[in-house]
Amino acid sequence: MIRGLIFDINGTLTDILTNEEQNDLYRVVSHFLIYQGIEISPEELKRLYFDINKRQRADSQEEHPEFDAVVLFEEIIEKNATDYTKKLSNKKLKLLPEITAELFRAASLFQLQLYPNVKKTLQTLQKKYKLAAVSDGQAVWAKAELNAVGLADFFNPLLVSSDYGYRKPDHRLFKKALKKMNMKPEEVIFIGNDLYRDIYGANEMGIKSVFFKSNQGDHTYAAAKPDYTITRFADLETAIKSLAAEAKKKARK
C-alpha cells in the first residue's frame, strides 16, 4: 500500500534558472564584501568560488560529493578579512558567510517559478499521502526558494544534500527519508526529473518512481527504469493512482 510520496525539488516542482558563470554575479558579491572590509576583485572571487567548490568535492570521500556554499564563503571571508572586518560585531561575523551565500544565489537567479499545476496537485495529494522532499543542492537556498513559491509547509521531512555532504543517487538520502517517514520502500513513490539521480537512485532502493520529463535533468540514462513517465505535472495524480493500484493488487497476492 502506498502511503507516502517523495519529491525532488528543482526541475520537478520548481522551474528554476541560475547562472554561476555570469560576471555580474561576482561584481555584485565583490561590491557587497567591500562593506565588510574585504576588497577582492570580481575576477578573483569567481576563481576562488570555482576552485574551492572543486576542492571541497575532491577532498570528499563520497562517491557523489556535495559542496557547502556557506563553508565556501566562510573560507573566502576568513582568508581575506581585514582589521575592519574583524571589528564587525560577533553577530554579524557569524552570519556573514550565510548572508553572502544567499546574496550569491540571489544575484545568480534569473527565474524561480512552479511548473503549471504543481501547488494544486500537491494540495490534493497531501490529503491522502505523506509528502517528503529529497533535493540535491544547498539548504541555505532550497528552503527559502520553497517558501518563495509557496511550498514551505508541504514537506516533512525535507532533506537537502548540502546537509549531508553527498548527493543523489546515494542510497543514504533515500534511506534517511524513509526512516523519517517511518515507511518501507514499497510504501512510497519517488517523483523526479533526472533519470540518473532521481529514478536510478529510487530503482536501487526498490522504490517505485514517476519520471517527470521536464525541461531540466538527465533524460538519457538508459539504466534507469521509471515505473511511470509524465510530461505534465497535472498528470501526476493519474500516475500515482495507477501505481498505487498496482501496489495494492500485489499486496493481496
ABEGO torsion letter per residue (X at the ends): XBABBBBBBBGAABBBBBBAABAAAAAAAAAAAAAAGBBBBAAAAAAAAAAAAAAAAAABABABBBBBAAAAAAAAAAAABBAAAAABBAAAAAAAAAAAAAAAAAAABABBBBBBGAAAAAAAAAAABBBBBBBBEBAAAAAAAAAAAGAAAABOBBBBAAAAGBBOABAAAAAAAAAAAGBBAAABBBBBABAAAAAAAAAAAGBBBBBBBBABEBAABAABBBABBBABAAAAAAAAAAAAAAAAAAAAX
